[in-house]
Every structure is written in C-alpha cells, then in structure tokens.
Amino acid sequence: MNRISITSTAGKLPTLPKWLRLRYFACILGLGLFIGACVYLKFSPGSLVEGVPNMLKFVRQLFPPDVRALPSLLKPALTTVLMAAVATVMASAVSLPLAVLAAGNTEMPRALRTFSRLTIEVVRVIPDVVFALIFITAVGLGPFPGTLAMAIHSVGMLGKLYREAMEEIDPGPPEAVAAVGATRLQVVRFAVLPAVLPAMVGDTLYRFDINVRSSIVIGFVGAGGIGYKLMVAMRLFKYQELLVILMVTFAI
C-alpha cells in the first residue's frame, strides 16, 4: 500500500520544462568553460596582490610630471590627430561604395556583392599594426605609413557598419522608389542613403575616436605621432615625461 502511494506521488512530482533545463545546462557549461579559460591563462590573483608594491613604486616614479617636455609634445599630438582624421576620411570614402555593393537590399550583382564582402572581411581581420609594418618597409618611418595603415584597417570596420545600417532600414522607401522606375543607383541615392546618413555619421565619428587611440599604438612601431614619443620615454625610463605624454593623450 505504501509502495503504491510512493510511486503515485513520485509520478506527480513537477519536472522542469525543456527550455529551462537547456538554460541551466548552458549556464553550467559556460561557467565551466570560463573557469577552464582562466586556468589555461594562468590567472593568479595572488601574484597580482604580491605585485601591488611594484605598481605603486612605478606610479610614484611618474611624479612630479616633467612639464618641460610639454612644448616638444605639441607637434606629435597634432600629428596624431591629423593622422586619425585623414585616415578616417579616406576610409569612409572607400567604405561607402563597398558597403553599397555589399548590402543585400541594394540588389547589386552577386559577383560585386561577394567581392565587396570579402574585401571588407579581409581588411578587418588584419590588425592595423601589421599594415603599418608593411607600409613602413615600403616608404620608411613616419606618419604617412601609419595613416595608410589606419585607413585600410578602418575600411573593414566602417564597411561592415555601413552595410549593416543599410540592411536594417525600412524596405518600404527603396521599394517605392524602385516601383516608379528608378535605377539601382537612384534607389541608393534617394532612398537608402538618406535613411542611413545619421547612423553613418555616428559610426564615422566613433571610428575617428578609435583611430586616435590606434595612432598612439601604431607609433610604437615607428609610424609617427605621440605614440613614438611614448615609446621612447618608456625605453629611456623617463617616467616623469611619460606622465606628461599620458596627460596630453588624455587631452586629445
């Protein structure tokens, strides 16, 4: 009698729905992968705690800032901003036609669409530092190869953002313009571009911000700008000058 009661009660126990069981399994799997990645990367909070005195010692060596270095940093700072600005303008000019060809709703020929998408993906994958090293071997040190490197790498990012913005617009206006006999380019000119212009402006300004920081990193390989001054100060252990460089970078 008790066996029958227990069995019938067990059969009535609530079970988790399948979607909830999958969610729990995904959370446990993700947590396990995260812990495994931390172990593989040799995360050591203890080492970080032990290194705090060394970090404090380094910070103390930054003060007081050597303001005498400020006049010599104005020209490299201007170079950094101009590099980022020119690279962004060049990239946006190239990215726009590539995005038009790559977008799925502009109805461009399939071969051109495939070529444009492949070009965007390839230049986006290769780091801008690699492009900088390639151009430095061709034209030598200076801001020119750094600007070219940032411009080409920015084409990959801006092209992708422009294309996604075009594909997310309301299909109604382009279809209406095409219905009255407009060509593909006229559809893009009068229906697609006006709809994505605000997003394109925002993406371009965001990329300009990224390029300002990228120009500092590229300067480490000899591509000019304030990044080169930062690299020299670190190698010569001029920490007080390094702090001034960081302050100028923050101001930029």
N, C-alpha and C positions, 0 to 999 in steps of 0.2 A: 504493500500500500504506500509505504514511504518512497519506494523506488519510483512508483508511478507519479507521485507528487513531485519529486525532484526532477524527473525527466520532463514533465509537462511544464514546470516552472522554467527550466533551462531553455526550453524551446521558445518561451515567450520573452527572453531577455532581448533588449533592443540592440541592434547592430548598427555600426557607423555606416553612413552612406558611402558609396564607392568613391565619389569625388572627394569626400573628406579624408578617406583612407589614403588616397593618392596624394593629397596635400600634405598629410603627416609624413608620408614616405619621402616626398620631395624635400621637405624641411630637414628631415634627418639626414638624407643623402647630401644635401647642400652643406649642412654643418660638418659632416664627416669630411667632405672634400676641402672645406675651408681649413679645418684642423690639419689635414694632411698637407695642404699647401704651406701652412705655417711651419710645420716640421721640416718639410723639404727646403724651405728658405732659411732654416736655422734661426728662427725668431728667438731672441734671447733677451727678455726684459731685464734679467739680472745684469747682463753686460751693459745695457743702456744705463741702468742705475749706477753701475760702477764707473761709467764714463762721464757722469754729470760733472765731476770736478774738472775734467779736461775741457768740457764745453764751457764752463764758467771761466776757466783760465783764458780760453780763446776770446770770449766776449770781453773780458777785461782788457785784453790787448788791443781791442778796437778803439778804446777811448784814451785820450780825447781825440776827436776827429781832426785830421790834418787839413784844415781849411785852406792852407796854402796851395793845395793841389786843385782847388776848385776852378781857377781860370783855365787850367790846361784840360779840363774835362768838358768845357762848353762846346768846343768843336766836335769831339767824339759824340757827345749827346745829340747835337744837331744832325750828325751823320746817321746816327741810329734811327732817329725819327724819319729822316728823309728816305733811308733805305726801306723802312717799313711802308711808308706812304707810296713810293714808286712801285714797290713790289705788289702792293695791294691793287693799285690802279691797273698795272699790267695784267695781273691775274684775273681781275674782274672783266677786263676787255676780252680775254681769251675764254673765260669760263662761260660767259653768256651765250655765244654761239654754240659751244659744246653742249651746254645744258638744253638749248632749244632742240638740237639734233638728238639728244639722248632721252628726252622726255617721252613717255609713252603716249601722251594725249596730243602731241603736236603732229602726229601722223607723218613723220618723216620716213624716207626709205629705210628699210630694215638694215641694209648694209651700213649706212651712215649712222644709224642709231647704235648698232653693235660697235662700230669703230669708236664712236664718241664715249660710250660707256666704258669700253676697255681702256681708252686713254685716261679717263678720269680716275679709274681704279688704280692703274699702274702708277701714275704720278702721286697719288695719295698714299700709296703704301711705302714708297721710298722716302726715308727721312730727309729733311732739308739739309742736314749736316753732310749727308752723302753727296747731294747735289753740289753743296759748297766745295767739297774737296775735289769734285770732278772739274768744276769751273776754275778753281784755283790752279789746278795743273795746266789749264788751258791759257788763262790770261794773267796768272800771278795773284799775289796777295792784294787786298784792298776791298773797298765796299762794293765794287762792281760785281764780282762773282757772288758775293753774299746776297746782293739784291736779286740777281738772276735765280739763285737757289731758292730763295723765299717765294719768288713769283711762281716758279714752276710747281713747287710743293703746294702753294695756295690754290693753284688751278684745280688740283684734285679735290680739295675741301669745298671751295666755292662752287665748283661744277656740280658736286653732289648736292649741296644745299639748294642751289638754284633749281636743279632738276626736281628735287623733292617738292619744292614750293610750287613749281608748275604743275606737277601731277596731283597736287592736293586742292587745286582750285575748283570752283563750281563748274561742271561741264556745260551748263546752260549757255552762257555767253559765247564760248567758242563755237558751239553747235549752231547758235542763232546766226552768227556772222558767216559761218560756212554755208548755211542754208540759203543765203542771199547771193551766193556765187563768189565769195571771197576765195582767194588762193590761200595756200598753206602759210605763206609768209604774212599775208594780210591778216589771217586769223591770229597769228602770233603777235603781230604789231598792234592790233586794235582790241583784242580780247584777252590774250594770255598775259602780255607784259604789264598792262595797267593793273591787273589783278595781283600780280606778284611783286610789283615795284616796292611796296613797303617792306616786305619780307627780305627782298634782295638788299635794300639799303641797310637793314639791321644786320644781315649776315655779313655784308662787306665791312661795316664798322667793327663787328666782332672779330673778323679776321685781321683787321688792322691792329687791333689790340693784341692779338696773338703774335702778329709779325713783329711788333715792338719787342716783345719778350724773346721771340726766336732770334732776332738780330743780335741780342746780347749773347745767346748761346753760340750762334754762328761765329761771333767774334773770337771765340776761344780757338778756332782753327785758322785764324788769320784773315777773316773776312771783314775786318774793319769795325768801326763803331766803338761804343763804350765797352762792349764785351771784351775787346782786345786789351783795353786798359785794365779791366777787371782781372783778366788772366795774368797780365804782367805783375800787377800788385800782389796777387796771391803767390806767384812763383818767387818774388823777391821778398816775401814776408813783410810787406808794407801794409800792416793791418790797419793803421790809422787812416792811410789813404784809401784803403779798401772800404772803410766805413763811409767815407765821403762819396765814393763811387756808388755805393748802395743807396745813399740818400738821393743822389742825382737820378739814379734809376727809378726810385720810388716817385720822384717828382715827375719824371717822364710819364 
